Amino acid sequence: MTVLEKIVADKKEALVATKQRVSLAQLKDEAFYNRKSIEPKTNGKPFIITEFKRRSPSNPDINLHADLSQKVREYQSLGCSAISVLTETNYFGGSNADLISARTKCEVPILRKDFIVDSYQIHESKAIGADMVLLIAASLEKQQMADLFDLSLELGLTPLVEIHEEDELSKIPENTVWLGVNSRNLKTLETDKSKFLKIYPQLPSHTIKVAESAIKSKTEVDELFGLGYSAFLIGEAFMQGGLQ
Ligand SMILES: O=C(O)c1ccccc1NCC(=O)[C@H](O)[C@H](O)COP(=O)(O)O
């Protein structure tokens, strides 16, 4: 079993209890559920998504004791375009409470970074105040991806569709706008930034291309921006002091 398969299997098991604890009707009653989501917009400059992530399967101590409020303030003062908040608990040390807290402290779009495999989680994302949701092609069948994508749009959320390999492009909805290329191999957890360049020519021209994982410097952002990537999802570098 790969790390992703294990995370997704655990997530599906946990969801059974979560759904019993909080019904869909209760989610729809949450104040944020009816809030108008913020639509992410690019403006000709690199769209930087700074991520709040305490730990990960590839790094058990990114910044374990980071203060969320302080980081959100810091990210906003750096002029981030959006903030990604890990809500997965067992492998990343995040929580829904983190995202709710971030929501009350910033006005930029918030990406809910989790492993979404069920429509309940899309409603939950809306209820906790997310504006964007991550849909990982490697963990979804094509029809599942289409259904979760459509539901996100219906609720006013912006889906960020993520691929790790070129062959996953066959699963992405035709109307995908935000398309992420993740340089991390989910079997080995190693990153390979040459993937950004290799996959780029195959990406549909109408998409906003997001380079994800292992970006450490302004030079890399500028180079990838020059190539055609418009957005950058950056976690560890910002959790550990900023871009070089
Ligand atoms: O980072 C991991 O170890 C990981 C393992 C399994 C699934 C996903 C994983 N990472 C999630 C991400 O995609 C990153 O948090 C995101 O792209 C930011 O990457 P980085 O700038 O390298 O922190």
The ligand as an SDF file (V2000), in Angstrom:
LIG
                    3D

 23 23  0  0  0  0  0  0  0  0999 V2000
    4.4540   16.2300    1.9010 O   0  0  0  0  0  0  0  0  0  0  0  0
    4.2470   15.0020    2.0380 C   0  0  0  0  0  0  0  0  0  0  0  0
    5.0050   14.2460    2.6540 O   0  0  0  0  0  0  0  0  0  0  0  0
    3.0130   14.4010    1.4390 C   0  0  0  0  0  0  0  0  0  0  0  0
    2.8230   13.0320    1.5490 C   0  0  0  0  0  0  0  0  0  0  0  0
    1.6790   12.4480    1.0260 C   0  0  0  0  0  0  0  0  0  0  0  0
    0.7220   13.2060    0.4050 C   0  0  0  0  0  0  0  0  0  0  0  0
    0.9030   14.5980    0.3010 C   0  0  0  0  0  0  0  0  0  0  0  0
    2.0310   15.1730    0.8140 C   0  0  0  0  0  0  0  0  0  0  0  0
    2.2480   16.5170    0.7390 N   0  0  0  0  0  0  0  0  0  0  0  0
    1.2310   17.4480    0.4490 C   0  0  0  0  0  0  0  0  0  0  0  0
    1.6510   18.4860   -0.5000 C   0  0  0  0  0  0  0  0  0  0  0  0
    1.3360   18.3520   -1.6280 O   0  0  0  0  0  0  0  0  0  0  0  0
    2.4410   19.6570   -0.0050 C   0  0  0  0  0  0  0  0  0  0  0  0
    1.9890   19.9630    1.2940 O   0  0  0  0  0  0  0  0  0  0  0  0
    2.3570   20.9340   -0.8440 C   0  0  0  0  0  0  0  0  0  0  0  0
    2.4890   20.7030   -2.2020 O   0  0  0  0  0  0  0  0  0  0  0  0
    3.4630   21.8960   -0.3700 C   0  0  0  0  0  0  0  0  0  0  0  0
    4.7160   21.2780   -0.5490 O   0  0  0  0  0  0  0  0  0  0  0  0
    6.0520   21.8150    0.1540 P   0  0  0  0  0  0  0  0  0  0  0  0
    6.2810   23.2200   -0.3160 O   0  0  0  0  0  0  0  0  0  0  0  0
    7.1320   20.9050   -0.3190 O   0  0  0  0  0  0  0  0  0  0  0  0
    5.8280   21.7590    1.6190 O   0  0  0  0  0  0  0  0  0  0  0  0
  1  2  2  0
  2  3  1  0
  2  4  1  0
  4  5  1  0
  4  9  2  0
  5  6  2  0
  6  7  1  0
  7  8  2  0
  8  9  1  0
  9 10  1  0
 10 11  1  0
 11 12  1  0
 12 13  2  0
 12 14  1  0
 14 15  1  0
 14 16  1  0
 16 17  1  0
 16 18  1  0
 18 19  1  0
 19 20  1  0
 20 21  2  0
 20 22  1  0
 20 23  1  0
M  END
$$$$
